């Protein structure tokens, strides 16, 4: 799901998952991340956006 939403290759998706779990993923704008969170939630995965300053 993550690969399709972000259009990533397998290695890139694995790196992104690690970054997401560690709270350091910065792969898009806030609207893009909100869309990703919506897709993750629809897939049954708990997710939220966190704005960093």
C-alpha positions in Angstrom: 0.0 0.0 0.0 2.8 2.4 0.9 4.6 1.7 -2.3 1.5 2.4 -4.4 0.6 5.6 -2.5 4.0 7.1 -2.6 5.1 5.5 -5.9 8.3 4.0 -4.3 10.4 1.1 -5.1 10.7 -1.8 -2.6 14.0 -0.5 -1.1 12.7 3.0 -0.8 9.5 1.8 0.8 11.4 -0.2 3.4 13.4 2.9 4.2 10.3 5.0 4.4 8.6 2.5 6.8 11.6 2.8 9.1 11.5 6.6 9.0 7.8 6.6 9.6 8.1 4.3 12.6 10.9 6.5 14.0 8.8 9.7 13.5 11.3 11.2 11.1 9.6 10.8 7.7 9.4 14.1 5.8 8.4 12.8 2.4 5.8 15.3 1.4 3.7 18.4 2.1 1.1 18.4 4.8 -1.8 17.8 2.4 0.1 14.9 0.9 0.8 13.4 4.3 -2.9 13.9 5.2 -3.8 11.9 2.1 -1.4 9.2 3.1 -2.7 9.0 6.6 -6.2 8.6 5.2 -5.1 5.8 3.0 -3.3 4.1 5.9 -6.4 4.4 8.1 -8.6 3.0 5.3 -6.3 0.0 5.2 -6.8 -0.5 9.0 -3.5 1.0 10.0 -3.4 3.5 12.9 -1.8 6.7 11.6 -1.7 10.5 12.3 0.1 13.5 11.0 2.4 15.5 13.2 3.4 19.0 12.2 7.0 19.9 13.0 8.2 23.4 13.5 
